[in-house]
Amino acid sequence: MKNKSKIISLVLFCIYAVLTLTAVFFHEPWQDELHAWVMARELNIFQIFYWMRYDGHFAIWHLILMPFAAGGLPLATLSLIGWSLCTIGTGLLFFRTRLPLWVRSLVLFSCPLFYYFPVVCRAYCLIPLTLYFLIALYPVRLRKPFRYAFSILLLLYIHSYLAGMAGMLGLFFLIDLIRHNRNLQGDLFRKKVLPPPALMLLGALCAFLMVFPAVGESSVVPKTFHDFFNQSLSAGLARTLNSWPSVYFTNSLAFLIGRTTVIVLFWLATLAGLFSLFRRSVSMGMIWLGGTVWMFLMSALVYPMLMHRAYLPFLFLFFCLSLPPARKIRRGGPRWLHPLSCAAVALLALMTFPDSWAMFANEIKHPFSNQGQMAMFIEQNIPRDAKIVTFPSDLISSTLTAFLPDHQLYDCETNRRYRVYRKKGKIPSVLNDAVLHYYSDKGKPFYLMLNTAMIDFYGLSGEKPARGLKYFKVESLYRTNPPAFFPAREDYGIFKVTPLE
């Protein structure tokens, strides 16, 4: 029976690996993926840490990419790195966690582990591997406290959304250390208890200092601390609860069976999982609850629980239920407890299946982003020394340097060449002779590259774009097609601007 189970597990995981690698092969990286690669390629270590004030993230993902990007490897390496790390971590979770095979199989093909983490290459691909480290070290955390502390720090450094979960794990780890060593006295007690929490506290302080300057510098967080704390928390939480889970967590399923049905099923499964978690271990229930509340606060006050982030509470419920239960439960808890926890995780995983297959099918049929398509046209048709002004002054059009490191890309606000995006700028209110003169390149032709929203904003979508100009001729050269299926507005057009005599 065990051999049969191993064969089924191996076959399922091979199917998973082949399908996710196929999606990676078709995937066109978008702005958030490309930005990390460009930073790792163009900046040194000190600059990367400084740049976090504009990014609002921690530097661990950029440092992982740095040897590959700075070493001159092609951009395709980015997706393979993310896929490899995620697949290794997912495989360890799949083969070595304690839940039944049928539950693990459903989780394996859930949307985060099947699509978002292995295919859309961001720091989230480190989550499965980190969760495995924590699960493996949890039973021996008091014998290997520094390894467990490092694993908690790794979880923290993946994303600020995970700070609450890491903090709760660290807090209960400290409580366990104190309980375990309560009979020791004086220096011996301090020597046994204090170093691992001190390490975690120091690591958390470094993480805070890395992103603290983002307030006032980054385009993705409030501009001042007054703005940060002056927001309506209740309105932000209401907005999060109204859109999650049926919009961000189970979008395709809501379309199939109705939003209300999805919400009812989701909360029933989540509450059942949380109830069984508290019955198994109060500390694990508190860890999940505290971490999830933190994510909701981040969504309400900083930036929303979209894409990868929408699935984090589900994954951490799976993580907490995969840990060894409390001793009294192991000795003889209620028989229904284990089936209830399995059913809760299985239902939550199953509810994401329509999204898994919808995203996979879209990857095969349509581009995720059209940055690569536009970059290919520029590479083949526009001289490398030609000036290309990109619109808007935003991440959405400022990461083509990932594909075109040797082309002359200029920011539409500052009219300065850039290689690494810094932060969002302003756009001209109109494209008239004065604005084009500002961009003009010593009487030579130059180019404007805009995303579709900017093309519509400036009225450049007609047969004769930019009418009313006296000193410049604007002609459309290329529009990306088919449209990208992911709603990040990454469809583009490029226009040639020729000064008139």
Residue pairs with C-beta under 8 A, 6 or more apart in sequence:
5 101
8 101
9 94
9 95
9 101
9 104
12 94
12 105
12 108
13 91
13 94
13 95
13 108
16 87
16 90
16 94
16 108
16 109
16 114
17 87
17 91
19 114
19 360
20 83
20 86
20 87
20 114
20 115
20 118
20 119
21 83
22 364
23 115
23 118
23 119
23 360
23 363
23 364
24 79
24 80
24 82
24 83
24 118
24 119
26 363
26 364
27 79
27 119
27 120
27 121
27 363
27 368
28 367
28 368
28 369
28 370
28 371
28 372
28 373
28 484
29 37
29 75
29 78
29 79
29 121
29 368
29 369
29 371
29 372
29 402
30 120
30 368
30 369
30 371
30 486
30 488
30 490
31 369
31 371
31 395
31 396
31 398
31 399
31 488
31 490
32 122
32 395
33 78
33 79
33 120
33 121
33 122
34 75
34 371
34 399
34 400
34 402
34 403
35 55
35 395
35 399
35 402
35 421
36 61
36 62
36 65
36 122
36 123
37 65
37 69
37 75
37 78
37 402
38 69
38 399
38 401
38 402
38 419
38 420
38 421
39 48
39 51
39 55
39 62
39 420
40 48
40 62
40 63
40 65
40 66
40 68
40 69
40 70
41 69
41 70
41 402
41 405
42 401
42 419
42 420
43 51
43 420
45 63
45 66
48 59
48 62
48 63
48 66
49 59
49 210
51 420
51 422
52 58
52 59
52 210
52 211
52 213
52 214
53 211
53 213
53 214
53 217
53 218
54 214
54 217
54 218
54 219
54 422
54 423
55 214
55 218
56 160
56 211
56 214
56 218
56 220
56 221
57 123
57 159
57 160
57 211
58 123
58 156
58 157
58 158
58 159
58 160
58 207
58 210
58 211
59 157
59 210
60 123
60 126
60 154
60 157
60 158
61 122
61 123
61 126
61 158
64 81
64 126
65 78
65 81
68 77
68 78
68 81
69 77
69 78
75 402
75 403
78 121
79 119
79 121
81 121
82 117
82 118
82 120
82 121
82 122
82 125
83 118
83 119
83 121
83 125
85 125
85 126
85 129
86 113
86 117
86 118
86 125
86 126
86 128
86 129
87 118
88 129
89 125
89 126
89 127
89 128
89 129
89 130
89 131
89 132
90 108
90 113
90 117
90 118
90 128
92 128
92 129
92 132
93 104
93 107
93 128
93 131
93 132
93 135
93 322
94 104
94 107
94 108
96 132
96 135
96 136
97 104
97 135
97 322
98 322
98 324
99 107
99 318
99 321
99 322
99 342
99 345
100 342
102 346
103 342
103 345
103 346
103 349
106 345
106 346
106 349
106 350
107 113
107 318
107 345
107 346
107 349
108 114
109 349
109 353
109 356
110 311
110 314
110 348
110 349
110 350
110 352
110 353
110 356
111 311
111 352
111 353
111 355
111 356
111 359
112 308
112 311
112 314
112 315
112 352
113 128
113 315
114 356
114 360
115 355
115 356
115 359
115 360
116 124
116 307
116 308
116 311
116 359
117 124
117 125
117 127
117 128
117 308
118 125
119 359
119 363
120 307
120 308
120 368
122 308
123 158
123 159
124 158
124 159
124 308
126 154
126 158
127 155
127 158
127 162
127 312
127 315
130 151
130 154
130 155
130 158
131 155
131 315
131 319
133 147
133 151
133 154
134 148
134 151
134 152
134 155
134 169
134 319
135 319
135 322
135 323
137 144
137 147
137 148
137 151
138 148
138 323
138 324
139 324
140 148
141 148
141 173
141 176
142 176
142 177
142 180
145 173
145 177
145 195
145 196
146 195
146 196
146 199
148 173
148 196
149 170
149 173
149 196
149 197
149 199
149 200
150 199
152 166
152 169
152 170
152 173
152 200
153 166
153 199
153 200
153 203
153 204
155 162
155 165
155 166
155 169
156 162
156 163
156 166
156 167
156 203
156 204
156 207
157 203
157 207
159 309
160 211
160 298
160 302
161 294
161 295
161 298
161 305
161 309
161 312
162 291
162 312
163 204
163 207
163 294
164 290
164 291
164 292
164 293
164 294
164 295
164 297
164 298
165 287
165 288
165 290
165 291
165 294
165 312
165 316
166 204
166 291
167 204
167 290
167 291
167 294
168 286
168 287
168 290
168 291
169 287
170 197
170 200
170 204
172 283
172 286
172 287
173 196
173 197
173 200
174 193
174 197
175 283
177 192
177 193
177 196
177 197
178 193
181 189
181 192
181 193
184 192
214 220
214 221
215 221
215 222
215 223
215 224
215 225
215 228
216 223
216 224
217 423
218 423
219 394
219 395
219 423
219 424
220 302
220 303
221 228
221 302
221 303
222 228
222 231
222 301
222 302
228 301
231 300
231 301
233 297
233 300
233 301
235 300
236 299
236 300
236 301
237 296
237 297
237 300
239 300
239 304
240 296
240 299
240 300
240 304
240 305
241 296
243 304
244 299
244 305
244 310
245 262
245 263
245 266
245 310
246 253
246 254
246 259
246 262
246 263
246 266
247 254
248 304
248 305
248 306
248 307
248 310
249 266
249 310
249 311
249 314
249 351
249 352
250 262
250 266
250 351
250 352
250 354
250 355
251 355
252 354
252 355
252 358
253 262
253 351
253 352
253 353
253 354
253 355
254 262
255 354
256 354
262 351
265 347
265 351
266 348
266 351
269 343
269 344
269 347
269 348
269 351
270 313
270 317
270 344
270 348
272 340
272 341
272 343
272 344
273 317
273 321
273 341
273 344
273 345
273 348
274 285
274 288
274 289
274 317
275 340
276 321
276 337
276 338
276 340
276 341
276 344
277 284
277 285
277 288
277 317
277 320
277 321
277 341
278 285
279 329
279 333
279 334
279 337
280 321
280 325
280 326
280 329
280 333
280 337
280 341
281 320
281 323
281 325
281 326
281 329
282 326
284 320
284 323
285 320
287 320
288 313
288 316
288 317
288 320
291 313
291 316
292 313
292 316
295 305
295 309
295 312
295 313
296 305
298 305
299 305
299 309
305 312
311 352
314 348
314 349
314 352
317 344
317 345
317 348
318 345
318 349
321 341
321 345
324 330
325 333
329 337
362 368
362 485
362 486
365 485
366 482
366 483
366 484
366 485
367 373
367 480
367 482
367 484
367 485
368 484
368 485
368 486
369 484
369 486
369 488
369 490
370 480
370 483
370 484
370 490
370 491
370 492
371 399
371 400
371 402
371 403
371 490
371 492
372 403
373 480
373 492
374 400
374 449
374 478
374 480
374 492
374 494
375 400
375 403
375 404
376 403
377 477
377 478
377 494
378 388
378 400
378 404
378 407
378 449
378 494
379 403
379 404
379 407
381 477
381 478
382 388
382 407
382 447
382 494
384 406
384 407
384 408
385 408
386 407
386 408
386 444
386 445
386 446
386 447
387 408
387 410
387 439
387 441
387 444
387 446
387 447
388 407
388 408
388 409
388 410
388 446
388 447
388 448
388 449
388 494
389 410
389 411
389 412
389 415
389 439
389 446
389 447
389 448
389 449
390 397
390 398
390 400
390 409
390 410
390 411
390 412
390 449
390 450
391 397
391 412
391 427
391 448
391 449
391 450
391 451
391 454
392 412
392 424
392 425
392 427
392 450
392 451
392 453
392 454
393 411
393 412
393 413
393 414
393 424
393 425
393 426
393 427
394 424
394 425
395 421
395 424
396 451
396 488
396 489
396 490
397 449
397 450
397 451
397 454
397 492
398 409
398 411
398 418
398 421
399 421
400 407
400 409
400 449
401 407
401 409
401 418
401 419
401 420
405 419
408 417
409 417
409 418
409 419
410 416
410 417
410 418
410 439
411 417
411 418
411 425
412 425
412 427
412 428
412 439
413 425
413 426
413 427
414 425
415 438
415 439
427 454
428 435
430 458
431 448
431 458
431 460
431 466
431 474
432 468
432 469
433 469
433 470
433 471
433 472
436 469
436 471
436 472
436 474
436 497
437 471
437 472
439 446
439 448
439 497
440 446
440 472
440 497
440 499
443 499
444 499
445 496
445 497
445 498
445 499
446 496
446 497
447 477
447 494
447 495
447 496
447 497
448 474
448 494
448 495
448 497
449 492
449 493
449 494
449 495
450 458
450 460
450 492
450 493
450 494
450 495
451 489
451 490
451 491
451 492
452 483
452 489
452 491
452 492
452 493
453 489
455 461
455 493
458 465
458 466
459 465
459 466
460 466
460 474
460 476
460 493
460 495
465 474
465 475
465 476
465 495
466 472
466 474
466 495
470 500
471 499
471 500
472 497
472 498
472 499
472 500
473 497
473 498
473 500
474 495
474 496
474 497
475 495
475 496
475 498
476 493
476 494
476 495
477 494
477 495
477 496
478 493
478 494
479 491
479 492
479 493
480 491
480 492
480 493
483 491
484 490
484 491
